[in-house]
Amino acid sequence: MKGLKNKALSLALTAAMTAGALVGCGQTASDTTTTTGGETAKTETTQATETTETTATETTEAAASSDVTPGVDGFEPFADQVTLRVAVYDRGDAGNGCSDVENNYWTKWVQENFGDKYNVKVEYVGITRSDVMTDYAMLASTDTLPTLCMEYDYDKLATWVADGYLQPYDLEQFKTIAPTYYQAMVDNNLTGYIEMADDNYLVAGQRPYGASTYTFCTWYRQDWLEEAGYKELPTTNTELLELYAKLVENGHEYPLSGSKVAGAGADQNYGFRDYPQDEDTWATTGDYQIPALSTEAQKRLLKWNNELYNKGYINPEYYLRSTSDVEADFVNGKAFQWSGYVSSTMNVLNTLYENEPDAKLAVAVCPDKFIQDETWGGSNAYRPGGSIGAMIGFANNATEDEVKAGMMYLEWLSQPENLFTMQWGIEGVNFNYDENGKPVAVGDQAGLEEQQGHNNNVDYWMVVTAIKVLGNIEDDIRAINPQGLPQDFYDQILANYNGQMAIYNAGYANVDCAFQSALESVTEYGTSLKEEVYPELRDQLVMCKPEEFDALYEECSKKYLDAGYQAVIDERKQLLDDGLTTRLK
């Protein structure tokens, strides 16, 4: 198993060391975060800064001495048509965007404005968001990987390199074809993630506001809260139990709804850990990919869920239900809360107000100081997003021209006018300008031919940036603040961001450990652990009698460790001891 070159990751290792469930903060979104990165702009060393400046200077000099015009000005149509296949998440949520992610108004817009111009046939390849690794494995087995393979999680890319899915690329060629994209990597200190297995394999988009997860919020029924005698949402689990009891007394059956829990990002325990964290525990069991059954933090989380189940606050048949059932409960006035990505167009909220016109909602706000419940161990600690957005590799079966077309695509999409159109859409249709000249999205785009995809087309432009920005947090929150609703949530979303930043700055939000190689144990056991073993053991623990929980947890932990989790822990520990990981700071 080859490790990454230490020199290649010097910037990344410096940066990633610096970053790290109460209702306000603990609702972590697994699909918009990455296992690496942090607030790199504030934490790079002088040496890293000098390296970045040198790299940028060398790039400029190389372009000046070349006969090839860098960037889009130098693009020429291919003599023979080239097919470019681009991965895009298929989230299965037709209610929050176009239903066909491979063929819609915006895929046709890209074809007309990029593909036709350069004789490139652009094909989008839907990747099931909840089962990424299986989809890629199937595509690899049939030699049909998309030209641009992308993911948010560094360990997945490392696995693809180890499994031979990706091919190395010519960095100097990339600098010439995609200077805008490359310079953004330089400016955001992301160039340390290019090399893997002693060669250049990856390019990376950025994630603004990486210390926060403010784009993922929990909405709850403020009217139910007030009906129960509360003015504000409780900030400890003990107080939440009292609230849930009153909700049931008021006739709200199973107020927390519930669905089957499985897959990457299931049951994240950041809000149940001890802080400051122990470095060994953080490195060996601290990532969000594989649930950390056998740890004290996971025990606290599952014991909390066992309490919710036995008190009747979760649907007793949750294990037969999907996330769409939870969404249906919320929009039909049967669930107290729902969590999702903030977007100017939110059909879940639109439908809720249509069904319940008198409903009063609020956004759960992260307290601006660390709070930990003494009884249940829950806190408002959370997992920050990190500085990296999507990471992209070139498929092993891509031809030289296809790789070049992929580089051209990334550069073309990085141009401000193209990125703006993909993010905002068409003036007068998808957005309008306000009195300050700022774009404001149309709240309800349902039925429009030009309807944007999930979260304003994020799955198409995520290869450049994970979040659309206008220059400051206030404007950027206004840009994604849900539109066309009876209530405005701007102040609460901003307060949640400020609360998270206070927790981050106090040291209660740490980016996951990053490893300098593909973990063979994760490749061998990871999928079965999170998809099969953990869900079965979890359900036993959640549904057992409270007095049986402690003994059963020990029993289930042994089964989980024997099923491969101990091998994962041991391999991670070895890399930590060998100095081949980021460090906890």
N, C-alpha and C positions, 0 to 999 in steps of 0.2 A: 504494500500500500504506500504510494508515494505521498509525501507531504508537500505542502506549498513551500516555496522558497521564503526563508525568513526575510530577506531583503525585499521581496515583492510585497509582503504584507506589513512592512514596517509602519507605514502610515495608519493602516487599518487597525493594527494591534494597539497603537498609541491611542487612537480615537475611541475604539470600542470599549476600552477599559473604564471609561468615565461615566457611562450611562447605566441602569438596572431594570376581601372584596365587599368593600362596603359599596352600597348601591351607586354612589356618585362616581367612583373611580374603578371599581372592580369589574365592570362589564367590558372585558377586553375583547377587541375584535381580532380574530386569528388571521383574517385574510388581508389585512392592510398593514401588517407589521413584518419586520424582518428580524432574523436572529442575530444581526450584526449592526454595528454603527452606533451613533450617539450624536451629541452636539459637537461634531468634529470641528466646526469653525472656531469654537471657543477653547478647544482642548489640545490642538496640535502643538507640538513642540517647535522651537525655532528651527531646528534641523529639518523638520517636515515642511515648514513654510519655505525654507530655502530650496528644498527639493522640488516643491511645487512650482516655484518661480522659475527654476532652471528648466523644468520640463516644458513649461509654457513658452519660454524663450526659444528652446530648441525647436519646438513645433513651428513657431513663427519663422525662424531662420530656414528650416527645411522647406516650408511652403514657398518662401521667397526665392529659394534657389532652384525650385522645381519648375519644369515646363508645364506642369499640370495646374490649372486654376483650381484652388481648393474650394470645397463646398458646392452649393447648388449652382453657382455660376459656372462651374466646370462640368456640370452634368451633361451628358450626351445620350440620346436614345440608343438602346442596344440594337445592333444590326438585326439580330434574330430575337424574337420575343422570349423573354425570360419569365418564368413563373416564380413568384415570391409567395411563400406560404407563411402566414403570421399567426401565431397562437393568440387566442383571445378567450377569456373565461366565459363559460356558459354557466350562469348561476341559476338557471331555471326559474327566474322570477319575472315572468312576462308582465306582471302588474307594476313593475318599477322600471320599465324600459322596453325597447323593442324585443319581440319574442324570438326572432331568429338572429342570433349574433353573427352568423356567417353571411347573411344576405339581407341587407336593409338599406335604407337611404344613405347611411353614413359609410358603409362599405363601398357603395356605388360612388359616393362623393370622392373617396380616396382613389378609387380606380380612375375616375374622370380627371382628377386634378393632379395625380401623381402617376398612376400606372400608364394611362394613355399617352401622357407626355413623354415618357421614357421607354415605351414599348415593354412594359412590365405588366404581366397579368397577376393581380394581387388576389390571393385566396386566403380567407381567414379560416382557421381551424379551431372549432370549439373544443375547449378543455373543461371537463366537469370540475367546477371549483371545489367540490367536496371530495373529489377523488383524483387529484392531479397525478399522483405517481402511477396509478393504474392506467390512466389514459396514455401517459407518455410511454409506459412500458409496452402497451399494445401497439402504439404507433411505431415504436422502435422495432418491435418484432416483425412488423410488416414493411419495414424500410420506408415509412411514410411520415417521418418526423417533420414538423414544420421547420422552415428555414430558420426562423427566429423562435427559439425555445426560451420561454421566460417564466420566471417565478419570483416570489417575494422572499423566499427562504434560502439562505446561503447553503445550508446542508443539502438541500435537494440538488442544487447545481453541482456541488461536490460529488454527489452520488452519480449524477449523469456523466460527469467527466470520468469517474472511476469505471463506470459501466460502458464507456465508449460512445455515448450518445452524441457528444459534441466534438467539434474539430477546432484546433487552434487557428488563429487568424493573424494576419500581418498588421501589427499595430501601426506601423508607419503608413500603410495604406489607409487604415481607419482614420488616422489623424488628417490625411489629405481629403478623403471623401466626406468625412463627418467632423469638420473642425469645430462647429458650434456644439455638437454633442460632446466631443472630447473636452473642449474647454470647460463645459459645465461640470464634467467629472473632475477636472483639475481644480476649479473654483470651490467645489464642495468636498474636496479631499477624498475622493472615491477611487483614485487611480491605484491605491494599494490593493484593490480587490480584483485587478485585471488578471494577474497570474495565478495559475493553479497547475499542479503537477509539472512544474518547471517550464510552462509555456503560457502564452496569452490566450485565454479562453473566454473571458467575460467582459462585458461592458455593463454599466450600471446607471440607472436613472436615479434621480434624487428624491428625497422625502423632506419637504419643508416642515418646520415645527416638529422635528423628530423626537423631541423630549416629551411630547404630548400624544394623546390619542383622542383629541377633541372632536374629530370628525365622526366618532362613534359614540352615540348617546343612548341613554335610557329615558323613555317617556313613561310617565305614570299618571294615573287618574287623580288629579288634585281634588276633584269633587268627592271622590270616595274617601280621600284622606280627611277632608274637612268634615264629611259625614261621620267619620269615626272620632272626631273631636281633636284633630291635629291641624296645626297651621303649616308645619314644615315636615318634610320627610325625616324620620329618625336617622341618626348617624351611627348607631351601634346595632349589632345583630340582636342583642337582648331586647332593645326597644322595638326592633322590627317585628319580633315575635308577638309582642303585645299588639302592635298595629294589625298584623295578619289575623289575630284572633278576633279583633273587633270587626274586621272586614267580613269574616265568616258569620259573625253574629248578625251583621247587617244584611245577610242574604247573598253574599258573593261567594258562591261555591268554587273551590279550587282557584283562589285568586291569582296564584302564580303559574297557572296552566301547566306546562311541562311537555317535553318531548324526549325521544331517545337521544342518548349522548354517546357519540363515537367519532373517531377520526382525529385528524391533526387539530390541535388546539382545544381538545375537549378538556373540560374541568381544569382550567388554569388556576393555580393555587397562589398566585402572587399576593393576593389579599389575605392569605393565611400563613405567611412565613414569619419567621423571627427576623427582626432588623436591629442592627446591621446583620447582613447575611454572612453565614460561614462560607468561605470560598470553595471548599471541597464540595459542599452540598450544592452550592450554586452551579458549579461546573459540571458535576456528575449527574444531577437530577433536576437542574433548573430550567431546562428549555421548555418551550410550550408545545413542541411537536408530539412527544410521547408522555402521556399522563404519568405522574410520579408516584404511583402506588408503591407503598412501602415507606414513604417519608412521613414525617410528623405533620408537615403542611397539608399533604393530601388527606391525612387522617382527619384533620380538623375540618377540611372542606367537605368531606364525605359524611362526617358526623353531623355537620350542619344540615346537609341535604337529607340525612336520615331523620332529623328532627322535623324538617318541613314536610316530609312524606308522612311520617307518623301522626303529625298534627292535622293532616288533611288539607294542607295548603297547596299541594301539588296533585294533579290528576293521578289517581292510583294506577291508571293504565298508560302513564307517560311513555313507557318503554315500547308501546305500539304506535306512538304518535310521531309526527314529523314537525319540522319547524313551521311548515305551512299551517299546521293545526294551531300552533301557538299564535301565529299571525291572525288566523281566523277568529280565535277566541278574543283577541284584543279588539279587532275592528267591529266585532259583534257585541262588545260591551260585557264580555265574560272574563276578561283578564285585567289585572291591576296594572301591569306594565308590559312594555315591549322595547327591545333594543335593536338599533339599526344604524346605518350610516346616514349622516346628515346630508341632505341634498335639497336643492331648491325645489325639486319635484319629488314629493313623497306620497305615493299613492296609498300607502298604508294609512297615513294620517288623513288624507283626503277621504278615504272610505270610512274611517272611524267617525269623522264629523258628519258624513252623509247619513250614516246609520244612527248616530247619537248626536243630533244637532245641539243639544244642551251640555255636551261633555265639556269638562274643563281639564286640560292637561298641564303638565309641567315637566321640565327636564331635571333629572337627578344631577345635582351639582356636587362636585368633589370638594369636601372641606379643605380649607387652606392650611390646616395643621394636621399632623399625624394623629389618628385616633385608632386605638386597638381595643376591641372588646375583651375584657378579662375572662369572661365565661367561655366564649366560642372561639376566640383567637382571631377573629376577622378584623381587617383594617382597611384603610383607604389607600394602601399601597397599590401600585399598578405596574404594568409592563409598558415602557415607552416604545414608540414606533421605531426609533433609530433613524440614522441619516440616509440610509439607502432605500430607494423605492424598489422598482423591479430590477432584477438582474437578468441579462440576456446572453445567450450563447448561440452559436451557429451550428446547425445540425450536421452530423457526420456525413450525411448523404447529399449535402448541398454542393452544387458545382461552384466553380470560381465565380461565374457570372451571378449565380444566385446569392452568394455571399456578398458580392459587390452591390447587388440590388437591395439586400437587407441593410447594408451600411447607408446607401442612398436614402432609403425609407426613413431610417432613424434621423438622418440629417434634415430631410424634408419636413418631417413632423416637428422637429425642433425649431423651425422657423416661426417667429412670433405670430405671423398672420395665420399660418396653418394650425398651430397649436390652439390659438384663440378660437378659431372656427370649430375645431373638434370639441373644445371644452364648452363653448357657449352656444354654438349653433348659429342660426340665422336671425339677424335683427328683425324684430316685428313678428317673428314666429316662435323662436325659442327664448329670446331675451329682448329687453328694451333698455335704453339708457335712462338713468335717473337724472335729477336736476344737477347733480355733481359730475355728470359724465361717466358714471360707473355703470357697468352692465348689471342688470337685474334679471334673473331668469324667470320665465313664465312658469307659474306654479303647477299647472295641470296641462300636460302635453298629450294626454291620452287621446288616441284617435288621429293624431297628426301623422301624415306621411313622414315628416321630419322628426318624429319623436326620437329623443336621444335614448341611448342605452342606459344601463345601470349607473346611477350616480353621475349623471351628465356625461356619459360616454367614457368613464374613467378606465374601463378595461381596454380601450383603444389607445389612449394617450398615457397610460401608466408607464410605458417604456421610456418616457421622457421625464415625467414627474408624477409623484403619487397624489399630489394635492394641487389644485389650481390656486394661484396666488395673484394678488393685485398690489402687494407691496407692504402691507402691515396687517396685523392680526385682526384689527377691527374691520377693515374692508374685506378681508378674506373670509371672516365669519359672516358678514353681511352677504357675501357672494353665494354662500351655500345655505344661508338661513331659509327654511321652508317658506315658500310663497303661496299666496292665495288661500290662506287658512284663517279661521276666525280668531286665532291667537298668534302672537308674535313671540318667538323663542330666542331672539338675539341676545338679550341680556343674560339669560340663563346659560346659553352655550358659551358666551364669553366668560361668565363666572366659573363655569366648569373648567375651561382652559386655564384661567388664572389659578384656580385651586390645584389643578394638576401640576402647574409649574412650581407652585410653592412646595408641593410634596417632592417633586423632582429635585429641586434645589436643596431640599433638606436631606436628600440621600435615600429616599424611600422608593425610588424607581430605578432599577438597574437593567441594562440591556443584557440579554442572554449571552452566555459564553460562546465564543466562536472558535471552531477547531480548524487547524491547518491541514486537514485531510478529510477524505471521505471516511466515515466511520463504518467499518465493515459489519460491526454488530448491528448498527441501525439498518443497514441494507438488508441484513439477514432476518432480523426480528421485528423491526420497527412497525411494518404494516400489520402483522398479525397481532402485535401487542395493542396497538391503538384501535384496530378495527374489530378484533375478535375477543382477545383475552380480557382486555380492560372492560369493555361494555358488560360482559357477563359477570365479572367479579364486582363491578360497580353496582349493578342492579341488586345483587345479593346484599351488599352492604347498605344500600339506600333503603331496601325494603325489609330488612331484618328488624326484630324488636330492639329498642334502644339498649336494653340490658345485655343483649347478645353482641353488640357492635364491637367492643374492644377485642374480644377473643376472636371474632370472625375476621377482623382486620388483620390480625397477626397471621391467621391461616391463609387469607387471600394474598397477603404480601409475599409469603413464601412461594405460593403458586406462581405469582407474577414474576418474582425474581428467577425462579426455575425456568420459566417460559422464555427467558431471554433478557429480562431487564437487568439482571446482575452482570451479564456480559457487556451490556451497554454502559453500565456504571464503571466497570473495570477498564474498558477501553478509553472512556473519557478521562478517567483518573490517570491513566498512563500518559496520555497526551498532556494533561495538566502538569504532571511531574516532569515531563521531558521539555517543558517550556514551549510547547507547540499550541498554545491557546492564548486567548485574551485573558486578562486578569481582572478580578473584581476590585473596584476602587471605591 
